[in-house]
């Protein structure tokens, strides 16, 4: 009999809530900049948030920048939020 796969628990950088990896949204730092990772498989340093509100709060309080170990321009953050909004509109 196979063992059940262990849950992959991650923490939201905005509010600190712990949840399964698939229930959170991933933001990733790549060579091209910071992006929204809809698949959860893009290579690079990642940080997880549970909602757009947490993403906005994490950016404002610089928690996201610390988690990704980079500085993030406002225009880049706006693009990440737009990409995230597009995905949530498609899944409804």
Kinemage of the C-alpha trace (Angstrom):
@kinemage 1
@onewidth
@group {chain A} dominant
@subgroup {mainchain}
@vectorlist {calphas} color= white
{ca unk a 1} P 0.000 0.000 0.000
{ca unk a 2} L 1.319 3.448 -0.917
{ca unk a 3} L 1.677 6.141 1.682
{ca unk a 4} L -0.414 9.259 1.285
{ca unk a 5} L 1.554 12.168 -0.131
{ca unk a 6} L 2.502 14.743 2.467
{ca unk a 7} L 0.901 18.188 2.075
{ca unk a 8} L 3.186 20.948 0.907
{ca unk a 9} L 2.466 23.706 3.431
{ca unk a 10} L 3.508 27.274 2.597
{ca unk a 11} L 3.035 30.592 4.407
{ca unk a 12} L 1.433 33.722 2.941
{ca unk a 13} L 3.968 36.566 3.110
{ca unk a 14} L 1.127 39.053 3.578
{ca unk a 15} L -0.881 37.695 6.495
{ca unk a 16} L 1.162 34.706 7.683
{ca unk a 17} L -1.615 32.155 7.124
{ca unk a 18} L -0.325 28.654 6.458
{ca unk a 19} L -2.026 26.667 3.733
{ca unk a 20} L -1.439 23.941 1.184
{ca unk a 21} L 0.769 25.059 -1.699
{ca unk a 22} L -1.942 24.586 -4.332
{ca unk a 23} L -4.333 26.937 -2.517
{ca unk a 24} L -1.899 29.867 -2.558
{ca unk a 25} L -0.753 32.141 -5.382
{ca unk a 26} L 2.965 32.195 -6.241
{ca unk a 27} L 5.016 35.252 -7.105
{ca unk a 28} L 8.436 34.440 -8.552
{ca unk a 29} L 11.666 36.369 -9.112
{ca unk a 30} L 13.238 35.467 -12.466
{ca unk a 31} L 16.036 36.945 -14.553
{ca unk a 32} L 13.400 39.019 -16.389
{ca unk a 33} L 11.935 40.414 -13.169
{ca unk a 34} L 9.112 39.596 -10.764
{ca unk a 35} L 6.144 37.723 -12.250
{ca unk a 36} L 2.955 35.963 -11.278
{ca unk a 37} L 3.421 32.195 -11.554
{ca unk a 38} L 0.037 30.668 -12.368
{ca unk a 39} L 1.479 27.160 -12.760
{ca unk a 40} L 3.626 27.110 -9.621
{ca unk a 41} L 6.500 25.628 -11.609
{ca unk a 42} L 8.457 28.600 -12.983
{ca unk a 43} L 12.099 28.379 -11.890
{ca unk a 44} L 13.271 31.113 -9.548
{ca unk a 45} L 12.852 32.302 -5.997
{ca unk a 46} L 9.186 32.279 -5.046
{ca unk a 47} L 6.889 33.750 -2.428
{ca unk a 48} L 3.271 32.835 -1.749
{ca unk a 49} L 0.202 34.987 -1.058
{ca unk a 50} L -3.388 33.954 -0.378
{ca unk a 51} L -5.109 36.875 -2.159
{ca unk a 52} L -4.569 40.100 -4.078
{ca unk a 53} L -5.151 42.037 -0.852
{ca unk a 54} L -2.310 40.156 0.834
{ca unk a 55} L -0.118 40.770 -2.202
{ca unk a 56} L -0.794 44.503 -1.991
{ca unk a 57} L -0.151 44.548 1.767
{ca unk a 58} L 3.062 42.514 1.387
{ca unk a 59} L 4.318 44.908 -1.302
{ca unk a 60} L 3.455 48.008 0.763
{ca unk a 61} L 5.148 46.690 3.888
{ca unk a 62} L 8.185 45.444 1.867
{ca unk a 63} L 7.616 41.855 3.068
{ca unk a 64} L 7.451 40.679 -0.544
{ca unk a 65} L 10.747 42.374 -1.401
{ca unk a 66} L 12.416 40.710 1.584
{ca unk a 67} L 10.973 37.303 0.713
{ca unk a 68} L 12.154 37.547 -2.901
{ca unk a 69} L 15.421 39.248 -1.916
{ca unk a 70} L 15.107 41.992 -4.538
{ca unk a 71} L 13.662 45.443 -5.064
{ca unk a 72} L 10.404 45.691 -6.992
{ca unk a 73} L 9.328 48.689 -9.052
{ca unk a 74} L 5.725 49.879 -8.726
{ca unk a 75} L 5.133 49.332 -12.465
{ca unk a 76} L 6.338 45.721 -12.174
{ca unk a 77} L 4.010 45.158 -9.212
{ca unk a 78} L 1.082 46.623 -11.154
{ca unk a 79} L 1.751 44.109 -13.956
{ca unk a 80} L 1.846 41.215 -11.479
{ca unk a 81} L -1.490 42.331 -10.004
{ca unk a 82} L -3.022 42.676 -13.494
{ca unk a 83} L -1.859 39.165 -14.431
{ca unk a 84} L -3.327 37.805 -11.205
{ca unk a 85} L -6.649 39.592 -11.817
{ca unk a 86} L -6.803 38.189 -15.353
{ca unk a 87} L -6.360 34.647 -14.072
{ca unk a 88} L -9.017 35.020 -11.392
{ca unk a 89} L -11.464 36.437 -13.959
{ca unk a 90} L -10.833 33.455 -16.264
{ca unk a 91} L -11.430 30.886 -13.541
{ca unk a 92} L -14.859 32.269 -12.576
